[in-house]
Amino acid sequence: MPTIGVNRDDLFKNLGKSYTEEEFDELCFEYGIELDEVTSEKEQIEKEQGSKKAAGASDAVIYKIDIPANRYDLLCMEGLVQALKVFLQFEPAPQFQRIEPTSGIMQKLIVKESTQSVRPHCVGAVLRNITFTPEVYASFIDLQDKLHQNIGRRRSLVSIGTHDLDTITGPFRYEALPPNEIKFIALNQTESHTAAELMEIFKETHLKPYLAIIKDSPLYPVIFDSNGVVLSMPPIINGDHSKIKLSTRNVFIEITATDLTKARITLDTIVAMFSTHCDDKFTVEPILVENFDGKTTEYPTLNYRQEIVTADYLNKKIGIDIDADTIASKLTKMCLKSEVTDKDKGEITVTIPPTRSDVIHSCDIVEDVAVAYGYNNIEKTFPRSVTVGRQQICTKVSERLRHEVVAAGFTEALTFSLCSREDVGVKIRKTVEEMERTAVKIANPKTLEFQVVRTSLIPGLLKTIASNKKMPIPLKLFELQEVSLLDSSTDTGARNERRLSAVYYNKTPGFEVIHGLLDKVMRSLEFTWSVDRSVPNSYCLQAAEDSTFFPGRCAHVVCGGEVIGTLGVIHPEVLSNFELPCPVSAFEINIEKLY
């Protein structure tokens, strides 16, 4: 959940009303946000850098407010003030408009085909006759940073460039070039550098986290004006030539992205928030984006759309009973202009503004009605259900078995459910075909240690022993968890099995110890030993061969005529693979077959 910091005095001034801390905290709660902390610039610096660094810092009160991650329109002072004013019914929701340029000629941005391999999409807009103050300028920059981190996923999906339009000349050109062919004076730099040089310069700056986005690409994206002036090298840095100043009156906004939808949302958010500072409020001048294939589109879209919901649907979802007119008024307070279009059916037409990209479906409208109604005003009721919750049988059996195995002197381990292909393959002497046939693979593993979902608990226990070889022996470990196996008969293509596995590590194999533990487990579940498979609730051992275990020292555990697991002495080659100098005996059974 992102957090924004706003100056309390500026906030109250913009709202046109002052509140006590308790009153504002309550207002935030009513709107579905949270006043997280009350601090000051001086206190923040003292916490982070010490009192010496805080000398001269402002004592102005700062409100830290937690904002829902999908409410991009609340990530700045402008959006927060506008939303609260509408919620408090101080003024109606703004109507955002696109206006034609006074010159009659629309700014143009040409997207070259070379960008398709690195950052294919670019959109833009112009804010005319905007007035910057130090506070507005700081908010403008802060919103860009918040959007970079949030919807832009640290600039990997979306990056924003803002420029003083009066210092550059259109049409603009977006293309991708080799890094040594891009040369310009970067923002706040004094000398001209190539893109390759800038990547080295920025390695020790706050831009370091973003360099990897394009560093290994043979082509870097870059935006030029008609005179060849570099506006920006997204997603890293803007050019110094077109930087925004307090005196800037006309702002050109360009947004490059790997996702066009996110680019449109980001652009709509920025222009909607800061068009409030234009002389002609809530207006924006569109630009024409010409794609390499000849297709042209005007941005920003600033689309309004409508959803039709019914009072009955909303009431049932929330658990309240209010009429359609009341619902429409409450939605209007949430910047969702609504009106009742069919009183008999209780139909309400809701207009979704371009700032509310979080409203995708009618269920999102339910949430806004609940917020405006007040969660504390919703009557608490028992669910209309005839069922009673209880512990699942597998959980009950698992808890019982844990106590029994611990009582036998074994220590429970909890290992990773993801492992490498080697752990469930060659290390336990399984063939590649066996591993591929049973293991659920991770599509995009972040590390070699987490490539597949485990198919056995034994490798994890052996790795645990290997990490604790300096501990006194014997080591007696067990784990009762789930494994995953491929299964084409299921909807997901895989199924989980809850298994119990135990290992005994000592100077001698200790097969009798692990066998004794198995007998104790089976007796605790009221199974008796019998080689006669017709005897109910009986089990026995049957000689078997398993590549993980030593030949002649391995057996299947058979219950009701069905093999439910294996026990034996681990093969020396497996021990060598896990760098274990002493022998190990182990068993692993599927406990789902026992209840």
N, C-alpha and C positions, 0 to 999 in steps of 0.2 A: 504494500500500500504506500504510494508516494506521499511525501509530506512537503507542504509549502510553508514558508515563513513570511508573514505579512506584518507590516508596522501597524500596531494597534490604533494609533492616532489617525494615520492615513485611512485605515479601514473604516473607522467610525465616521470620519469626515466624508468619505465617499458614500457611505450608507445614509448619511444625513441624520444619524441618531447615535447616541452613546449608550453603552451597556456596562454593567458591572461584569466582572469576570464570570460570576455564577450565571448571570443572565445570558451572556454570550455562549457559555458552555451549553446551556439548555437550548439555545437557538440552533447551535451546531447539531445537537442530538436530534432535534426535531427535523432537521433537513437531511439527516442521514450521513453527516460527517462528524468528526471528533476533534475537539480542542485537546491536543496531545500535551502541549507544554507551553508555559509562559516564561519567557526568558528575555534577554537583551543581547545585542551584538557584543557588548563588553563581556558578559557572562560566558557566551559561547567561546570567545577567543581565550578567556582565562582557562576554561576547561580543556581546550585543545592544545594551547601553546604556552600557557602560563601568564601570570599577571603582568610581566614586563611587556609582553607583546600587546596586551590589552590597553596600554596607556594611550589615551586620546580616542578610544573607541566610544561609540554612542551608547548612552544609557536608555535610549528609546525602547519601549516595551515591544517585544516581538511575540506574536502568536504563532505557534507551530500547529498546523492543522492537518490531520490525516484525511486524505482524499481517496475515494474508491478508485481502483486502478483503471477502470473503464470510463471514468469521467474526465476526459482530457480538457473539457471546457472549464474545469474548476482549478486548473493548475497555475493560475496567476491571479493577481489582485483583481484585474478587470472582470474575469469570468466569475470569480467568487462574489464580487459585489453585485454584478448583474443578476446572478441567480438568486441571491438573498433578497434583493429588491423586489423581484417578481414574486418570490415566495411570501414575502411580507406584504405584498400587494401595494407597494409604494408606487409601482409603475408597471405597465404591461410589458410583455416580452418583446424584444426588438424584432423588427422585420429587416432581415439582411437583403441587400439588393446589389446587383451588378449594374454598373453604369457605363455608358459609352465614353471613351476618352474625348475630352474637349477639342482635341486636335482633329478628331475624326479618324485617326489612324491608330490602330491597335498595335501594341508592342508584340513582337514575334520572336519565338524561340524555336530554332531548328535543331532537331535531334538527328545526329548522324548514325549510320548503321554500325560504326565501329564501337559504339557504347553497348551494344547488345551482349557482348561477351563479358562485361564487367559490372555495369550498373545501368540497366536498359531504359528506365523510365525517368521522365523529367516533367514537372508541372510548375506553374508559376502564377503570379498575380502582381498587381500594383496597388499600393495604398497611396492615395493622393492627398496632399495638403494635411499631413499629419503633424501634430505638435508634440515634440518630445520635451519632457522635463527630466531631471536626474532620476526621479522615482519611476517615471514611465519607461525611460531607457533601461533602467535596471530590471524592471519587470519584463520588458521585451526580450532581453537577453536570457533571463532566468526561465521564461516559458520555453524558449528554444532548447535550453539544456534539459528541462524536464521532459519535453517531447522526445529528444534524442535518447534519453535513458529509458523512457517508458515505451511508447508505441514504436519508436525507432530501434529498440533493442541495442542500445549503445552504438547507434549510427549504422549498424550493419544492415538494417532494412530501410531506414529513412535518414537522410541528412539534409539540414536546412541551411541555406545561404541567404543573407539579407544584405542589400546594397543600396547606396545612395544613387537613385536613378539619374540625378542631375549631373553626375560625374561620368556617366557611361552612355553609350549610344547603341540603340538597337538597329537592326535585328541581332539577336544573340544566337550563339552557336554552341551546341553541346556535343562534344566528340571525345574520343579516346585516343591518346597518343603515347608513344614510348616515353618513359620518364625523362630521358635526357633531352627530349625535344620540347619539354614544357619548362619555361623559365619566367619567373615573375617575382615581385616583391611581396612576400606573404604578410599577412596581417601582423602589425606591430613589429615588423622587421625593417631594417634600414637598407639592406642590400638585396640585390636580385640573386636568386639561386635557382638551379634546376630542381625538378621534382625529386630526383634521386638524392641530391644534396640535402633537400629539406627533410627527407625521411631520416637521414642521419642526424640532422640538427635536432629534430623533435623526439629523438629516442630518449632524451632525459627530461622531457617536459610533460605537462598534463595531457598532451596529445598521444602519448605512447600507447595507451590501450587501443587506439583506433588505427594505428599504422598497419596492423596485420590484415585489416580488411582488404587492402589493395596491394600490399607490399609485394606479394609474389605474382601479381598479375603482369603480363608483358606490356599491357597498356593501362594508363591511368586516365580516369575521366577528368575533363576540364571544360570550363565554360568561358567563352570569349565574347566580347562585344564586337561590333562591326569594325572597330579600329584595331582589333587584335589584342585589346587589353584583357588580361586574365581576371575574371570575376572571382572564380573559386576553383579549387581542386578538391571536389567532394570525394569522400566524406571527411577530409582531413582539415583543410584550412581555406579561408577566404583570402582574396587579394587585399593588400593595403590600400590600393588606389580607390576602391569603392566603399570603404568602411563607413558605417553609420556614425553620425555625430549628432550632438544635441541640436545643431542647426539644420539637420536634414529635414526636408519637407515632403519628398516623394521617395517611397521605398519600393524597390524591386525585390520580390521574393522568389527564389528558385528552390525547388525541392527535388533532389534526385533520390531514386529508390530502386529496390529490387522487387517491391510489391506496389503495384499501381493503386490499389484500394487504400492502403495505408498512407500513401503519398497524398491522395485526395483528402483523406480525413485530416491529416496534419495541416494541409494548406487551408482547408475550411476553418479549422480551429484557430490558426494564427490570424487570418484576416478578420474573422468574426470578433475575436477578442480585442484587437487593436484598431479596428475601424471605429471604435467608440471615441478615439482621439483624433479622428479626421474632422475637418471643418464640416463636411457633409456626413454626419454620423451614420454608421452602419452601412456604408457603401464601399464597394471595392471595384477597381477597374480590372476587367479580365485581360488576359493575354492569349494569343493564338499560338498553340504548340503544333508545329508541323513535323510529323514523324518521317522517318527515312523512306517509308513505303508510300508517301504522298498523302496519307490520312491527316486531316487537321482537326483539332479539338480545342475548344475554348475552356480555359480554367481561370478561376475556380468554378466548380459546378454549383455550389450553394443550393443544392436541391432540397426542396421541401416535399415530403411525401405524406400520405395519409394511411392510417390503419383504422379499421372499424372493429370495435369491441362492444360487448353488451354488458349492461349492469349486472345481469345474473351471473355471467362468467366471472367478472371481477369479484363480486361478493362471495361467491363460492370458493374461489381460490384463497381469499384472504380470511374468510370466516366472519364477515360483517354483513350488515343489511342497511344500505343507504341507497337513495334513489339516483337515477341517471343524472339529474341536474346537479346534485351535490358532487357526484363523481367528476363531472365535467369541470366544475369550478376548482376542484382539488387538483386535477391534472393541469389546468391552466396555471395554477400556482407553481407547478414544477416545470414551467416553460414549454409545456405540451398543450398548445392551444386546442381546446376541445369544445364541441357543441353536440347537443342531443339532436339527432337527425330522424329518429323514429321513437316517439314516446311509448307507443304501444309495445314495441319489442324491446325497448330500453337500449336502442342502438346509439352508440356514441362515436362520432368521427373525430379522430385524434390526429392533429397535424404535427409531424415530427420535423423539427428544424434541423438545419445542417450541423448544428453544434452538438446534437444528441446522437452521435454515431453508436452509442451504447444500446439504443432502442432498436432491436433487430426484429423482434417478434412481439406478439400481444402479451406474452408472459413478462416481458420487460416493463410493459405498461402496468401490469399488476403490482410490481414492486414500487413504482412511483405513487400509485394510489395508496398503498400501505404506508409509505413514508409520509405523504401529505395527511392521511387520516390520523397517523400517530400510532406507532407500535404499542405504546402503553395503553392506548384506548381500545385495543382489540381484546375482546373478552376471552379469558382462558377457558378452554373446554377440553374434555377428554376426547381422544380420537374415537370416531365411530367405527369400532372394530370389535369382533367377538373373539379375537385371538389373544393369547397371553404369551409374552416373551419368556423364553427360557434358554438355558445354555444348550448349545448343540451337543449331540452325543459324542462327536469326534473331539470336541474341546474337553468334555467331561472325562473321556477315556484318557486323553493326553495328560490332563492334570493328575489323574490317579497314577498313571505310569511314571510320571516324573518323580513322584514321592517314592515309589517302589525302587526305582533305579538309584536314586540318591541314597536311600537306606542301605543299598548294597555297596556303598562306598565309591560310587562313580560321580564325577563332576560334570555338570551340564555345560556345554559349549554352544555358542550361537555364532554361526559362520555366515559368510556372505551367500546370498542365493544366486548371485552371478559369479561366474568363474571363467577361466580361459578354456579354449578348446583342448589344450594339452591336458588340463586337470581331469577332464572327463573322457579323455581319449588316450593318447600314447602313454601318459604317466601311469594310468592304471591298466595298461596293456590291452586297451580296446582298439579295434581297427577303426580307420577313418569311416568305413561304411557303417559300422555299428554306431559311431558317434553321430553321423549325419542322419541316421535313421531315427534316432531317439531325441536328440538335443534340439531345444528351441533356441534359434540364433537371434542375436540382437542385430537389427538392421544397420545401425550406425554407432558401434561401440566407441566410447571415448578413450578407452585404454585396452591394452591387450589382456589385462587381468579380468575384464568383464565382457567377454565375447558371447557367452551362451548362458542359459539358465541351467543350473545344476541338475543332473540326472541321477545323482547319488550323493548321499551325505558323507560317505567315507573319505573322498578327497579333501573335503574341508576339515575333517577331524585329523587327518594325517598332516595337513599343513599347520594345524594348531599345535600338534606335537612337535613338528619341526621347529616351530618358533619358541618352544619351551623345553628344548633338549637339555638346558642347564639345570632344570628342576630335578629334584630327587625322584628316582624311579622306585616303584612302578607308577606310570601315569595311566589313570583310568578315566576316560572321557565318554560322554554320550551326547547325542543330539536328537531331538524329536521335533522335526519340522517337515515342510513340504518340499517335494521336488516336482519338476515339470517335465512332461514327456509329450512328444508329438503324437497326435491321435486324429486321424482324418475323419473319424466318425462323430467328432464334436463340432459345435458351431464355430468355435475359435480355432480349431485345428490343433489344439493341445489340451491336456488335462493335468490337474495337480494330484499328487498322491502324498498322503501324510505317512511318513516313515519314521521308524526308530532305529538308530544305529549306535553301536557302542564299540570302542576299541580299547585294547589292553596292551600297553607298551612296557616291556621289561627285558631283562637279560635272557629270559626263556620265553617261548611263545605264549604260555599260559592259556592254551586252548580250553583247559578245564574251567578256567575262570570265566571266560566268555560264554562257554556252554552253560555253566551254572547260572549266569545272569539271565540267559534266554529262558531257562527252566523257571526261574523265579518270576519273570515277566508273564509267561504263559499261565502259571498257577494263579497269579494275581487276577488274571482275566478268566479264571475258572475253566481252563483247558487242561486236560489230563494227557499223560503220555500213553500212546497206544499205536502199535504198528498196524492194527486193524483199522483201515480207513473208514469202515462202516460205523465205527463207534462215534456217536455225536460228541461235539466239543472236544476232539482229541487232536493231537499233533504228533509228528515224529520227524526224524532226520532221514534223508536219503542221499547216498553217495552221489556226488556230482563233480563236474569239472567247470571251473570258471577261471578265465585268464588272469583275473586280479588276484586269485588265491593260489597257494602252493599246491602242485599236483598231489593227489592222495590225501590232502589235508583240507578238504572242502566238502560241504554238504548243503543240500537244499532243505529249508524248513517247509514241511508239508502239513497243511491243515485242511481237513475235509476233502482230501484228494487233490488239493490245489497248492501249487508252490507259492508261498507268500514271502520268501526271502532266502538269504544265503548266509552261512557262517563258515569260518575257517581261518587258516593262518595266511596272512598276506604274503604274496610272492616276493622273494628277495629283490627282483628287478624293480618292483613297485617301490619297495623301501629305498632302493638306491636313487630312484627318480625323485623321491621326496627328501633325500639326504638324511635318512634315518639309519643309525648304526645298529640298533637292536631290533629284534623281531617284534611283530605285532600280530595279534589275533583280533578278529572283528566279526560282527554280524550286522545285517541290515534287513529289517522286515517291514512289510507294508501292513500297518496296523488297521487300515480301513477294511481289511479282510476279516478282522477279528470281532467285529460288532455288527 
